[in-house]
Amino acid sequence: MPPDIAEPVILQGSEDSKPRTALIGCGGTGCNILVEGEVNGHDTGIAISSEPEIMKALQTDKILVDVRGIEKDATSVKRGARVASNETEAELAKKLDNIDVTFILGGLGGYTGGWGAVLAARAASIEKCISICIVSEPFSVEGGSRKDRAKAQFKRLMDTVDILLVIPNDMILAEAPNIPINQAFRVMNSVLALPANLILQNLGKDDLRLLKKELANSSVFAMDIAEWDKDNAVFAVVEKLKKSDWLMLEDREPASAILFVEGHLLYDDLIDLGKTFSRETGCQKVFIAKVGERKYELKVTAVIGF
């Protein structure tokens, strides 16, 4: 292993340091995840939508917004401002009082989803709680204006959130080209919910504080899953991740990684997994969370920062 690559860090996930968490669902994608109960274990749920009908199905705090006004609110804030600049931001900040970690879920490219995520990230920053934003990119078939709007929303989020995980919708279609578009949206909701569930169920407050500090130099994150049920599982899983179209590690070098591990691995095995990943990818910082046992199979969900 190259000398400039540090030892992997095993995250503790102690129940004694369980954080108080909020889940904010923005727009159609985020609110649907709330309606379907895809994410579990958060203390507070908040929905941001411009559609009253969607709100009726939700048993959470609700913020009804104007579809055009929310863009104006999200784009008029000066960078680094530490006070709420509009009613939506102020209401969100009030609901995040005493919250340690805020998860923000939505789809980029629309109005309420993307701009709502920007306001939610701003509110989390005002309340000085850790923000983890998990968003999807538009499908290519959704049109150019939606893509342009997504790029603008992405740039705003980059200035605000602590961890920004972007999931490309097109990857769903690439892996299952015959899947109907409405079913693809449902699959994407489950994909967006996965990292939130892994973090909520397995990481403690101290883990998240450490990640906020150590992952600050990673501007954006990607995710994929690798599994292996035969010999040499550690090496095989790392090789699968190296070749992942979702991660594109063969074209770019990661700065950081969180590996959520399911499998019958002892402490030394987890360290070996982290070192192998570092050696094969050049990743500078690797954090490992043991999230479950599997007698024969090794499964790793990798969240990679660039």
FILUMPA-107238 format. One record per residue: residue number from 1; x, y, z of N, C-alpha, C in turn. Coordinates in nm, 2 decimals. Layout:
> NUM;X;Y;Z;X;Y;Z;X;Y;Z
...
//
This chain:
> 1;0.09;-0.12;0.00;0.00;0.00;0.00;0.09;0.12;0.00
> 2;0.06;0.22;-0.08;0.14;0.34;-0.09;0.15;0.41;0.05
> 3;0.26;0.47;0.09;0.28;0.53;0.22;0.19;0.64;0.25
> 4;0.14;0.71;0.15;0.06;0.83;0.17;-0.09;0.80;0.19
> 5;-0.13;0.67;0.18;-0.26;0.63;0.21;-0.28;0.58;0.35
> 6;-0.37;0.65;0.43;-0.38;0.62;0.57;-0.45;0.49;0.59
> 7;-0.44;0.43;0.71;-0.52;0.31;0.75;-0.67;0.34;0.74
> 8;-0.75;0.24;0.70;-0.89;0.26;0.70;-0.94;0.28;0.84
> 9;-1.05;0.35;0.86;-1.11;0.38;0.99;-1.24;0.30;1.00
> 10;-1.25;0.22;1.11;-1.38;0.15;1.13;-1.47;0.23;1.21
> 11;-1.59;0.26;1.16;-1.69;0.35;1.23;-1.76;0.27;1.34
> 12;-1.79;0.33;1.44;-1.84;0.26;1.56;-1.99;0.24;1.57
> 13;-2.07;0.34;1.53;-2.21;0.33;1.53;-2.28;0.30;1.66
> 14;-2.23;0.36;1.77;-2.28;0.33;1.91;-2.42;0.39;1.93
> 15;-2.50;0.31;1.99;-2.64;0.35;2.02;-2.63;0.47;2.12
> 16;-2.52;0.47;2.20;-2.51;0.58;2.30;-2.50;0.72;2.24
> 17;-2.45;0.72;2.11;-2.43;0.85;2.05;-2.53;0.87;1.93
> 18;-2.65;0.81;1.94;-2.74;0.82;1.83;-2.79;0.96;1.81
> 19;-2.77;1.01;1.68;-2.81;1.15;1.65;-2.96;1.17;1.64
> 20;-3.00;1.29;1.66;-3.14;1.33;1.63;-3.15;1.37;1.49
> 21;-3.24;1.30;1.41;-3.23;1.32;1.27;-3.36;1.37;1.21
> 22;-3.35;1.44;1.10;-3.47;1.49;1.02;-3.46;1.44;0.88
> 23;-3.57;1.40;0.82;-3.57;1.36;0.68;-3.66;1.46;0.61
> 24;-3.61;1.53;0.51;-3.68;1.63;0.43;-3.70;1.58;0.29
> 25;-3.83;1.55;0.25;-3.86;1.51;0.12;-3.90;1.63;0.03
> 26;-3.83;1.65;-0.08;-3.86;1.77;-0.16;-3.92;1.73;-0.29
> 27;-4.03;1.80;-0.33;-4.09;1.78;-0.45;-4.15;1.64;-0.47
> 28;-4.19;1.60;-0.59;-4.25;1.47;-0.61;-4.17;1.35;-0.57
> 29;-4.04;1.35;-0.60;-3.96;1.24;-0.57;-3.94;1.22;-0.42
> 30;-3.91;1.33;-0.35;-3.89;1.33;-0.20;-4.01;1.30;-0.13
> 31;-4.13;1.36;-0.17;-4.25;1.33;-0.10;-4.30;1.19;-0.12
> 32;-4.28;1.13;-0.24;-4.31;0.99;-0.27;-4.24;0.90;-0.18
> 33;-4.11;0.93;-0.15;-4.03;0.85;-0.06;-4.09;0.85;0.08
> 34;-4.13;0.97;0.12;-4.20;0.98;0.25;-4.33;0.91;0.25
> 35;-4.41;0.92;0.15;-4.54;0.85;0.14;-4.52;0.70;0.15
> 36;-4.42;0.65;0.08;-4.40;0.50;0.07;-4.33;0.45;0.19
> 37;-4.28;0.53;0.28;-4.21;0.49;0.40;-4.08;0.42;0.36
> 38;-4.01;0.47;0.26;-3.89;0.40;0.22;-3.77;0.42;0.32
> 39;-3.78;0.53;0.39;-3.67;0.55;0.49;-3.72;0.54;0.63
> 40;-3.65;0.47;0.72;-3.69;0.44;0.85;-3.59;0.49;0.96
> 41;-3.64;0.52;1.07;-3.55;0.55;1.18;-3.52;0.70;1.21
> 42;-3.58;0.79;1.13;-3.56;0.93;1.15;-3.66;0.98;1.26
> 43;-3.62;1.09;1.33;-3.70;1.15;1.43;-3.81;1.24;1.38
> 44;-3.78;1.32;1.27;-3.87;1.42;1.22;-3.88;1.40;1.07
> 45;-4.00;1.40;1.02;-4.02;1.40;0.87;-4.08;1.53;0.83
> 46;-4.03;1.59;0.72;-4.08;1.72;0.67;-4.10;1.71;0.52
> 47;-4.21;1.75;0.47;-4.24;1.74;0.32;-4.25;1.89;0.27
> 48;-4.18;1.91;0.15;-4.19;2.04;0.08;-4.25;2.01;-0.06
> 49;-4.37;2.07;-0.08;-4.44;2.04;-0.21;-4.52;2.16;-0.25
> 50;-4.55;2.17;-0.38;-4.64;2.27;-0.43;-4.77;2.21;-0.47
> 51;-4.79;2.08;-0.44;-4.92;2.01;-0.47;-4.99;1.97;-0.35
> 52;-5.11;2.03;-0.32;-5.19;2.00;-0.20;-5.23;1.85;-0.20
> 53;-5.26;1.79;-0.31;-5.30;1.65;-0.31;-5.20;1.56;-0.26
> 54;-5.07;1.59;-0.29;-4.96;1.50;-0.24;-4.96;1.52;-0.08
> 55;-4.98;1.64;-0.04;-4.97;1.66;0.11;-5.07;1.58;0.19
> 56;-5.19;1.55;0.13;-5.30;1.48;0.20;-5.25;1.34;0.24
> 57;-5.16;1.28;0.16;-5.12;1.14;0.19;-5.01;1.13;0.29
> 58;-4.96;1.25;0.34;-4.85;1.25;0.43;-4.88;1.27;0.57
> 59;-4.82;1.19;0.66;-4.84;1.21;0.80;-4.71;1.27;0.87
> 60;-4.66;1.38;0.80;-4.54;1.44;0.85;-4.57;1.59;0.86
> 61;-4.47;1.67;0.90;-4.48;1.82;0.89;-4.48;1.85;0.74
> 62;-4.56;1.95;0.71;-4.57;1.99;0.56;-4.55;2.13;0.54
> 63;-4.48;2.16;0.43;-4.46;2.30;0.39;-4.51;2.32;0.25
> 64;-4.62;2.39;0.23;-4.67;2.41;0.09;-4.61;2.53;0.03
> 65;-4.55;2.52;-0.09;-4.48;2.63;-0.15;-4.54;2.67;-0.28
> 66;-4.51;2.78;-0.33;-4.54;2.83;-0.47;-4.43;2.78;-0.56
> 67;-4.47;2.71;-0.67;-4.38;2.65;-0.76;-4.28;2.75;-0.82
> 68;-4.32;2.87;-0.85;-4.23;2.97;-0.90;-4.16;3.05;-0.80
> 69;-4.23;3.07;-0.69;-4.17;3.15;-0.58;-4.05;3.08;-0.52
> 70;-4.05;2.95;-0.51;-3.94;2.87;-0.45;-3.81;2.89;-0.52
> 71;-3.82;2.90;-0.66;-3.70;2.93;-0.73;-3.64;3.06;-0.70
> 72;-3.73;3.16;-0.69;-3.68;3.30;-0.66;-3.61;3.30;-0.52
> 73;-3.68;3.23;-0.43;-3.62;3.23;-0.29;-3.49;3.16;-0.29
> 74;-3.47;3.05;-0.36;-3.35;2.97;-0.36;-3.23;3.04;-0.43
> 75;-3.26;3.12;-0.53;-3.16;3.18;-0.61;-3.12;3.32;-0.57
> 76;-3.20;3.38;-0.47;-3.17;3.52;-0.43;-3.09;3.53;-0.31
> 77;-3.05;3.41;-0.25;-2.97;3.41;-0.12;-2.83;3.44;-0.15
> 78;-2.77;3.53;-0.08;-2.62;3.55;-0.09;-2.55;3.43;-0.03
> 79;-2.44;3.39;-0.10;-2.36;3.28;-0.05;-2.30;3.31;0.09
> 80;-2.32;3.21;0.18;-2.26;3.23;0.31;-2.35;3.30;0.41
> 81;-2.47;3.34;0.37;-2.56;3.41;0.46;-2.60;3.31;0.57
> 82;-2.61;3.36;0.70;-2.63;3.28;0.81;-2.77;3.30;0.88
> 83;-2.86;3.37;0.81;-2.99;3.39;0.86;-3.09;3.36;0.75
> 84;-3.21;3.32;0.79;-3.31;3.28;0.69;-3.35;3.40;0.61
> 85;-3.36;3.39;0.48;-3.39;3.50;0.40;-3.53;3.50;0.34
> 86;-3.61;3.40;0.37;-3.75;3.39;0.33;-3.83;3.30;0.42
> 87;-3.96;3.30;0.40;-4.05;3.23;0.50;-4.02;3.08;0.50
> 88;-4.00;3.02;0.38;-3.98;2.88;0.37;-3.86;2.84;0.45
> 89;-3.75;2.91;0.43;-3.62;2.88;0.49;-3.64;2.90;0.65
> 90;-3.71;3.00;0.69;-3.73;3.03;0.83;-3.81;2.91;0.89
> 91;-3.91;2.87;0.82;-4.00;2.76;0.88;-3.92;2.63;0.89
> 92;-3.84;2.60;0.78;-3.76;2.48;0.79;-3.66;2.49;0.90
> 93;-3.59;2.60;0.92;-3.49;2.62;1.02;-3.55;2.59;1.16
> 94;-3.68;2.65;1.18;-3.75;2.63;1.31;-3.77;2.48;1.33
> 95;-3.81;2.40;1.23;-3.84;2.26;1.25;-3.71;2.18;1.27
> 96;-3.59;2.24;1.23;-3.47;2.17;1.25;-3.40;2.20;1.38
> 97;-3.46;2.27;1.47;-3.41;2.31;1.60;-3.38;2.18;1.68
> 98;-3.26;2.17;1.73;-3.21;2.05;1.81;-3.19;1.92;1.72
> 99;-3.19;1.94;1.59;-3.16;1.82;1.50;-3.01;1.82;1.48
> 100;-2.95;1.70;1.48;-2.81;1.68;1.46;-2.77;1.66;1.31
> 101;-2.86;1.58;1.24;-2.83;1.54;1.10;-2.96;1.56;1.02
> 102;-2.95;1.62;0.91;-3.07;1.64;0.82;-3.04;1.57;0.69
> 103;-3.13;1.48;0.65;-3.12;1.41;0.52;-3.22;1.48;0.43
> 104;-3.17;1.51;0.31;-3.25;1.59;0.22;-3.26;1.50;0.09
> 105;-3.39;1.46;0.05;-3.40;1.38;-0.07;-3.49;1.45;-0.17
> 106;-3.46;1.43;-0.29;-3.54;1.49;-0.40;-3.47;1.47;-0.54
> 107;-3.54;1.51;-0.64;-3.49;1.50;-0.77;-3.46;1.63;-0.83
> 108;-3.34;1.64;-0.89;-3.29;1.77;-0.95;-3.37;1.79;-1.09
> 109;-3.38;1.91;-1.13;-3.44;1.94;-1.26;-3.58;2.00;-1.25
> 110;-3.66;1.96;-1.15;-3.79;2.02;-1.13;-3.78;2.15;-1.05
> 111;-3.89;2.20;-1.01;-3.88;2.33;-0.94;-3.88;2.30;-0.79
> 112;-3.98;2.23;-0.74;-3.99;2.21;-0.59;-3.89;2.11;-0.54
> 113;-3.85;2.01;-0.62;-3.75;1.91;-0.57;-3.62;1.97;-0.56
> 114;-3.57;2.03;-0.67;-3.43;2.08;-0.66;-3.42;2.21;-0.58
> 115;-3.51;2.31;-0.60;-3.50;2.43;-0.53;-3.54;2.41;-0.38
> 116;-3.63;2.32;-0.36;-3.66;2.29;-0.22;-3.54;2.23;-0.15
> 117;-3.47;2.14;-0.22;-3.34;2.09;-0.16;-3.24;2.20;-0.12
> 118;-3.23;2.30;-0.21;-3.14;2.41;-0.18;-3.18;2.48;-0.05
> 119;-3.31;2.51;-0.04;-3.36;2.58;0.08;-3.35;2.49;0.20
> 120;-3.37;2.36;0.19;-3.35;2.27;0.30;-3.21;2.27;0.35
> 121;-3.12;2.27;0.25;-2.97;2.27;0.28;-2.93;2.40;0.35
> 122;-2.99;2.51;0.31;-2.96;2.64;0.37;-3.01;2.64;0.51
> 123;-3.13;2.58;0.54;-3.19;2.58;0.67;-3.10;2.50;0.76
> 124;-3.05;2.38;0.71;-2.96;2.30;0.79;-2.83;2.37;0.83
> 125;-2.78;2.45;0.73;-2.66;2.53;0.76;-2.68;2.63;0.86
> 126;-2.80;2.70;0.86;-2.83;2.80;0.96;-2.84;2.74;1.10
> 127;-2.90;2.62;1.11;-2.91;2.55;1.24;-2.78;2.47;1.28
> 128;-2.68;2.48;1.19;-2.55;2.41;1.22;-2.56;2.26;1.24
> 129;-2.65;2.20;1.17;-2.66;2.05;1.18;-2.60;1.99;1.05
> 130;-2.55;1.87;1.06;-2.49;1.81;0.94;-2.60;1.79;0.84
> 131;-2.57;1.82;0.71;-2.66;1.80;0.60;-2.61;1.69;0.50
> 132;-2.69;1.59;0.47;-2.66;1.49;0.38;-2.77;1.49;0.27
> 133;-2.74;1.54;0.15;-2.83;1.55;0.04;-2.82;1.44;-0.06
> 134;-2.93;1.37;-0.08;-2.93;1.26;-0.18;-3.03;1.29;-0.29
> 135;-2.98;1.31;-0.41;-3.06;1.36;-0.52;-3.04;1.28;-0.64
> 136;-3.14;1.28;-0.73;-3.13;1.21;-0.86;-3.11;1.31;-0.97
> 137;-3.04;1.27;-1.07;-3.03;1.36;-1.19;-3.14;1.32;-1.29
> 138;-3.19;1.41;-1.37;-3.30;1.38;-1.46;-3.27;1.27;-1.56
> 139;-3.37;1.20;-1.60;-3.35;1.11;-1.72;-3.32;1.19;-1.84
> 140;-3.24;1.14;-1.93;-3.21;1.22;-2.06;-3.34;1.25;-2.14
> 141;-3.44;1.16;-2.13;-3.56;1.18;-2.21;-3.65;1.29;-2.15
> 142;-3.61;1.35;-2.04;-3.69;1.45;-1.97;-3.67;1.59;-2.03
> 143;-3.57;1.61;-2.12;-3.56;1.74;-2.19;-3.45;1.83;-2.14
> 144;-3.41;1.92;-2.23;-3.30;2.01;-2.20;-3.32;2.11;-2.09
> 145;-3.44;2.17;-2.08;-3.46;2.27;-1.98;-3.45;2.21;-1.84
> 146;-3.50;2.09;-1.83;-3.49;2.02;-1.70;-3.34;2.00;-1.66
> 147;-3.26;1.96;-1.76;-3.12;1.94;-1.73;-3.05;2.07;-1.69
> 148;-3.08;2.18;-1.76;-3.02;2.31;-1.73;-3.05;2.35;-1.59
> 149;-3.18;2.33;-1.55;-3.22;2.36;-1.42;-3.15;2.28;-1.31
> 150;-3.13;2.15;-1.35;-3.06;2.06;-1.26;-2.92;2.10;-1.23
> 151;-2.85;2.15;-1.34;-2.71;2.20;-1.32;-2.71;2.32;-1.23
> 152;-2.80;2.41;-1.24;-2.81;2.53;-1.16;-2.83;2.49;-1.01
> 153;-2.92;2.39;-0.99;-2.95;2.35;-0.85;-2.83;2.27;-0.79
> 154;-2.77;2.19;-0.87;-2.65;2.12;-0.83;-2.54;2.22;-0.78
> 155;-2.52;2.33;-0.85;-2.42;2.42;-0.82;-2.45;2.49;-0.68
> 156;-2.58;2.52;-0.66;-2.62;2.58;-0.54;-2.60;2.48;-0.42
> 157;-2.64;2.36;-0.44;-2.62;2.26;-0.34;-2.47;2.24;-0.30
> 158;-2.39;2.24;-0.40;-2.24;2.22;-0.38;-2.19;2.33;-0.28
> 159;-2.25;2.45;-0.28;-2.20;2.56;-0.19;-2.25;2.54;-0.05
> 160;-2.34;2.45;-0.03;-2.41;2.45;0.10;-2.40;2.32;0.18
> 161;-2.43;2.20;0.12;-2.44;2.08;0.19;-2.31;2.02;0.23
> 162;-2.31;1.94;0.33;-2.18;1.87;0.38;-2.15;1.75;0.29
> 163;-2.25;1.67;0.26;-2.23;1.55;0.17;-2.34;1.55;0.07
> 164;-2.30;1.56;-0.06;-2.39;1.56;-0.17;-2.38;1.43;-0.26
> 165;-2.47;1.34;-0.25;-2.47;1.22;-0.32;-2.57;1.23;-0.44
> 166;-2.51;1.21;-0.56;-2.59;1.23;-0.68;-2.61;1.09;-0.75
> 167;-2.73;1.05;-0.77;-2.77;0.93;-0.84;-2.82;0.96;-0.98
> 168;-2.75;0.91;-1.09;-2.80;0.93;-1.22;-2.92;0.84;-1.26
> 169;-3.03;0.90;-1.29;-3.15;0.82;-1.33;-3.12;0.74;-1.45
> 170;-3.04;0.79;-1.54;-3.01;0.71;-1.67;-2.95;0.58;-1.64
> 171;-2.88;0.56;-1.53;-2.82;0.43;-1.50;-2.92;0.32;-1.48
> 172;-3.04;0.36;-1.43;-3.14;0.26;-1.42;-3.18;0.21;-1.55
> 173;-3.20;0.30;-1.65;-3.24;0.26;-1.78;-3.13;0.18;-1.85
> 174;-3.01;0.22;-1.82;-2.89;0.15;-1.89;-2.89;0.00;-1.84
> 175;-2.92;-0.02;-1.72;-2.91;-0.16;-1.67;-3.04;-0.24;-1.70
> 176;-3.15;-0.17;-1.72;-3.27;-0.24;-1.75;-3.34;-0.15;-1.86
> 177;-3.30;-0.16;-1.98;-3.35;-0.07;-2.09;-3.49;-0.09;-2.12
> 178;-3.55;-0.20;-2.09;-3.69;-0.22;-2.12;-3.79;-0.19;-2.01
> 179;-3.74;-0.13;-1.90;-3.82;-0.10;-1.78;-3.91;0.02;-1.82
> 180;-4.04;0.01;-1.79;-4.13;0.13;-1.81;-4.08;0.25;-1.73
> 181;-4.10;0.37;-1.78;-4.05;0.49;-1.71;-4.11;0.50;-1.57
> 182;-4.24;0.47;-1.55;-4.30;0.49;-1.42;-4.24;0.39;-1.32
> 183;-4.21;0.27;-1.37;-4.14;0.17;-1.28;-4.00;0.22;-1.25
> 184;-3.93;0.28;-1.34;-3.80;0.33;-1.32;-3.80;0.43;-1.21
> 185;-3.90;0.52;-1.21;-3.90;0.62;-1.10;-3.92;0.55;-0.97
> 186;-4.00;0.44;-0.96;-4.01;0.37;-0.83;-3.88;0.31;-0.78
> 187;-3.81;0.25;-0.88;-3.68;0.19;-0.85;-3.59;0.30;-0.80
> 188;-3.59;0.41;-0.86;-3.50;0.52;-0.82;-3.53;0.57;-0.68
> 189;-3.66;0.57;-0.64;-3.69;0.61;-0.51;-3.62;0.52;-0.41
> 190;-3.62;0.39;-0.44;-3.56;0.29;-0.35;-3.41;0.31;-0.34
> 191;-3.35;0.34;-0.46;-3.21;0.36;-0.46;-3.17;0.49;-0.38
> 192;-3.25;0.59;-0.39;-3.22;0.71;-0.31;-3.23;0.69;-0.16
> 193;-3.33;0.60;-0.12;-3.35;0.58;0.02;-3.24;0.49;0.08
> 194;-3.17;0.41;0.00;-3.08;0.31;0.05;-2.97;0.37;0.14
> 195;-2.89;0.47;0.09;-2.79;0.53;0.17;-2.84;0.60;0.30
> 196;-2.96;0.66;0.29;-3.01;0.72;0.41;-3.04;0.62;0.51
> 197;-3.10;0.50;0.47;-3.13;0.39;0.57;-3.00;0.34;0.63
> 198;-2.89;0.32;0.54;-2.77;0.26;0.59;-2.71;0.36;0.70
> 199;-2.71;0.49;0.67;-2.65;0.58;0.77;-2.74;0.59;0.89
> 200;-2.87;0.60;0.88;-2.96;0.61;1.00;-2.95;0.49;1.09
> 201;-2.94;0.37;1.03;-2.94;0.25;1.11;-2.81;0.21;1.17
> 202;-2.70;0.27;1.11;-2.57;0.21;1.15;-2.46;0.31;1.20
> 203;-2.48;0.44;1.19;-2.38;0.53;1.23;-2.43;0.62;1.34
> 204;-2.34;0.64;1.44;-2.37;0.73;1.55;-2.33;0.87;1.53
> 205;-2.36;0.95;1.63;-2.33;1.10;1.62;-2.18;1.12;1.60
> 206;-2.10;1.05;1.67;-1.95;1.07;1.66;-1.90;1.03;1.52
> 207;-1.96;0.92;1.47;-1.92;0.88;1.33;-1.95;0.99;1.23
> 208;-2.07;1.05;1.24;-2.11;1.16;1.15;-2.03;1.28;1.16
> 209;-2.00;1.32;1.28;-1.91;1.44;1.30;-1.77;1.41;1.24
> 210;-1.72;1.29;1.25;-1.59;1.26;1.19;-1.60;1.26;1.04
> 211;-1.71;1.21;0.98;-1.73;1.21;0.84;-1.74;1.35;0.79
> 212;-1.81;1.44;0.86;-1.83;1.58;0.81;-1.69;1.64;0.80
> 213;-1.61;1.62;0.90;-1.47;1.68;0.90;-1.38;1.62;0.79
> 214;-1.38;1.49;0.78;-1.28;1.42;0.70;-1.33;1.42;0.55
> 215;-1.46;1.43;0.52;-1.50;1.43;0.38;-1.52;1.57;0.32
> 216;-1.48;1.67;0.40;-1.51;1.80;0.35;-1.45;1.84;0.22
> 217;-1.34;1.77;0.18;-1.27;1.80;0.05;-1.33;1.73;-0.06
> 218;-1.43;1.64;-0.04;-1.50;1.57;-0.15;-1.62;1.65;-0.19
> 219;-1.63;1.69;-0.31;-1.73;1.79;-0.35;-1.86;1.71;-0.39
> 220;-1.85;1.59;-0.44;-1.97;1.52;-0.48;-1.95;1.37;-0.46
> 221;-2.05;1.29;-0.43;-2.04;1.15;-0.41;-2.12;1.07;-0.50
> 222;-2.08;0.94;-0.53;-2.15;0.85;-0.61;-2.16;0.72;-0.53
> 223;-2.25;0.63;-0.58;-2.28;0.50;-0.50;-2.30;0.38;-0.59
> 224;-2.25;0.27;-0.55;-2.28;0.14;-0.61;-2.27;0.03;-0.51
> 225;-2.32;-0.09;-0.55;-2.31;-0.21;-0.47;-2.24;-0.32;-0.54
> 226;-2.15;-0.39;-0.47;-2.09;-0.51;-0.52;-2.10;-0.63;-0.43
> 227;-2.13;-0.75;-0.49;-2.15;-0.87;-0.41;-2.06;-0.98;-0.46
> 228;-2.02;-1.08;-0.38;-1.94;-1.19;-0.42;-1.97;-1.31;-0.32
> 229;-1.99;-1.43;-0.37;-2.02;-1.54;-0.28;-1.92;-1.66;-0.30
> 230;-1.80;-1.63;-0.35;-1.70;-1.73;-0.37;-1.58;-1.69;-0.30
> 231;-1.47;-1.76;-0.33;-1.34;-1.74;-0.27;-1.29;-1.60;-0.31
> 232;-1.19;-1.55;-0.23;-1.13;-1.42;-0.26;-1.23;-1.30;-0.27
> 233;-1.32;-1.31;-0.18;-1.44;-1.21;-0.19;-1.39;-1.07;-0.18
> 234;-1.30;-1.04;-0.09;-1.25;-0.90;-0.07;-1.20;-0.84;-0.20
> 235;-1.11;-0.92;-0.27;-1.05;-0.87;-0.39;-1.15;-0.86;-0.50
> 236;-1.24;-0.96;-0.51;-1.34;-0.97;-0.61;-1.44;-0.85;-0.60
> 237;-1.48;-0.82;-0.48;-1.57;-0.70;-0.46;-1.51;-0.57;-0.50
> 238;-1.38;-0.55;-0.46;-1.31;-0.43;-0.50;-1.29;-0.42;-0.65
> 239;-1.27;-0.53;-0.71;-1.25;-0.53;-0.86;-1.39;-0.49;-0.93
> 240;-1.50;-0.54;-0.87;-1.63;-0.50;-0.93;-1.65;-0.35;-0.91
> 241;-1.62;-0.30;-0.79;-1.64;-0.16;-0.77;-1.55;-0.07;-0.86
> 242;-1.42;-0.12;-0.89;-1.33;-0.05;-0.98;-1.39;-0.04;-1.12
> 243;-1.47;-0.14;-1.16;-1.52;-0.14;-1.30;-1.66;-0.09;-1.31
> 244;-1.72;-0.04;-1.20;-1.85;0.01;-1.19;-1.88;0.13;-1.28
> 245;-1.98;0.12;-1.37;-2.02;0.23;-1.45;-2.08;0.35;-1.37
> 246;-2.14;0.31;-1.25;-2.19;0.41;-1.16;-2.08;0.50;-1.10
> 247;-1.97;0.44;-1.07;-1.86;0.51;-1.00;-1.75;0.57;-1.09
> 248;-1.73;0.50;-1.20;-1.63;0.55;-1.30;-1.49;0.56;-1.24
> 249;-1.45;0.46;-1.16;-1.32;0.47;-1.09;-1.21;0.45;-1.19
> 250;-1.23;0.39;-1.30;-1.12;0.37;-1.40;-1.09;0.51;-1.47
> 251;-1.18;0.61;-1.46;-1.15;0.74;-1.52;-1.12;0.85;-1.42
> 252;-1.14;0.83;-1.30;-1.12;0.93;-1.20;-1.08;0.87;-1.06
> 253;-1.00;0.94;-0.99;-0.95;0.89;-0.86;-1.03;0.94;-0.75
> 254;-1.08;0.85;-0.66;-1.16;0.90;-0.55;-1.08;0.96;-0.44
> 255;-1.14;1.06;-0.37;-1.07;1.12;-0.25;-1.11;1.05;-0.12
> 256;-1.23;0.99;-0.12;-1.27;0.93;0.01;-1.38;0.83;-0.02
> 257;-1.40;0.74;0.07;-1.50;0.63;0.05;-1.56;0.59;0.19
> 258;-1.69;0.56;0.19;-1.75;0.49;0.30;-1.80;0.36;0.25
> 259;-1.75;0.25;0.31;-1.79;0.12;0.26;-1.88;0.05;0.37
> 260;-2.00;0.03;0.33;-2.10;-0.03;0.42;-2.09;-0.18;0.39
> 261;-2.06;-0.26;0.49;-2.02;-0.40;0.47;-2.12;-0.50;0.53
> 262;-2.17;-0.59;0.45;-2.25;-0.70;0.51;-2.17;-0.83;0.47
> 263;-2.14;-0.91;0.58;-2.07;-1.03;0.55;-2.00;-1.08;0.68
> 264;-1.94;-1.20;0.68;-1.88;-1.26;0.79;-1.73;-1.22;0.79
> 265;-1.70;-1.09;0.82;-1.57;-1.04;0.83;-1.53;-0.99;0.97
> 266;-1.42;-1.04;1.02;-1.37;-0.99;1.14;-1.30;-0.86;1.13
> 267;-1.25;-0.80;1.24;-1.19;-0.67;1.23;-1.07;-0.66;1.13
> 268;-0.98;-0.76;1.14;-0.87;-0.76;1.05;-0.91;-0.78;0.91
> 269;-1.02;-0.85;0.88;-1.07;-0.86;0.74;-1.12;-0.73;0.69
> 270;-1.19;-0.65;0.78;-1.24;-0.52;0.74;-1.12;-0.42;0.71
> 271;-1.02;-0.43;0.79;-0.90;-0.35;0.76;-0.84;-0.39;0.63
> 272;-0.83;-0.52;0.60;-0.78;-0.57;0.47;-0.86;-0.52;0.36
> 273;-1.00;-0.52;0.37;-1.09;-0.47;0.27;-1.05;-0.32;0.24
> 274;-1.04;-0.24;0.35;-1.01;-0.10;0.33;-0.87;-0.08;0.26
> 275;-0.77;-0.15;0.30;-0.64;-0.14;0.24;-0.64;-0.18;0.09
> 276;-0.72;-0.29;0.07;-0.72;-0.33;-0.07;-0.79;-0.23;-0.16
> 277;-0.90;-0.17;-0.11;-0.97;-0.06;-0.18;-0.88;0.05;-0.21
> 278;-0.80;0.09;-0.10;-0.71;0.21;-0.12;-0.60;0.18;-0.22
> 279;-0.54;0.06;-0.21;-0.44;0.02;-0.30;-0.48;0.02;-0.45
> 280;-0.60;-0.04;-0.47;-0.65;-0.06;-0.61;-0.71;0.07;-0.67
> 281;-0.75;0.16;-0.59;-0.82;0.28;-0.64;-0.74;0.41;-0.62
> 282;-0.65;0.41;-0.53;-0.57;0.53;-0.49;-0.65;0.62;-0.40
> 283;-0.76;0.57;-0.34;-0.84;0.65;-0.24;-0.76;0.69;-0.12
> 284;-0.77;0.81;-0.08;-0.69;0.86;0.03;-0.75;0.83;0.17
> 285;-0.88;0.83;0.18;-0.95;0.81;0.31;-1.06;0.71;0.29
> 286;-1.05;0.60;0.37;-1.15;0.50;0.36;-1.21;0.47;0.50
> 287;-1.35;0.48;0.51;-1.42;0.45;0.63;-1.51;0.33;0.61
> 288;-1.51;0.24;0.71;-1.59;0.12;0.70;-1.69;0.11;0.81
> 289;-1.81;0.07;0.77;-1.92;0.05;0.87;-1.97;-0.10;0.85
> 290;-1.96;-0.18;0.95;-2.02;-0.31;0.95;-2.17;-0.31;0.97
> 291;-2.25;-0.35;0.87;-2.39;-0.32;0.88;-2.47;-0.45;0.89
> 292;-2.41;-0.57;0.89;-2.48;-0.69;0.90;-2.39;-0.81;0.87
> 293;-2.45;-0.93;0.90;-2.38;-1.06;0.88;-2.43;-1.13;0.76
> 294;-2.35;-1.20;0.69;-2.39;-1.29;0.58;-2.29;-1.41;0.59
> 295;-2.34;-1.53;0.60;-2.26;-1.64;0.63;-2.16;-1.67;0.52
> 296;-2.20;-1.66;0.39;-2.11;-1.69;0.28;-2.08;-1.57;0.19
> 297;-2.18;-1.48;0.18;-2.17;-1.38;0.08;-2.11;-1.25;0.14
> 298;-2.03;-1.18;0.06;-1.99;-1.04;0.10;-2.06;-0.94;0.01
> 299;-2.12;-0.84;0.07;-2.19;-0.73;0.00;-2.14;-0.60;0.05
> 300;-2.09;-0.51;-0.04;-2.04;-0.38;0.00;-2.12;-0.28;-0.08
> 301;-2.18;-0.18;0.00;-2.23;-0.07;-0.06;-2.13;0.05;-0.05
> 302;-2.08;0.10;-0.16;-1.98;0.20;-0.15;-2.03;0.33;-0.19
> 303;-2.01;0.43;-0.10;-2.04;0.57;-0.12;-1.90;0.64;-0.14
> 304;-1.87;0.69;-0.26;-1.74;0.73;-0.30;-1.74;0.88;-0.32
> 305;-1.65;0.95;-0.26;-1.63;1.10;-0.28;-1.52;1.14;-0.38
> 306;-1.55;1.24;-0.45;-1.45;1.29;-0.55;-1.42;1.44;-0.53
//
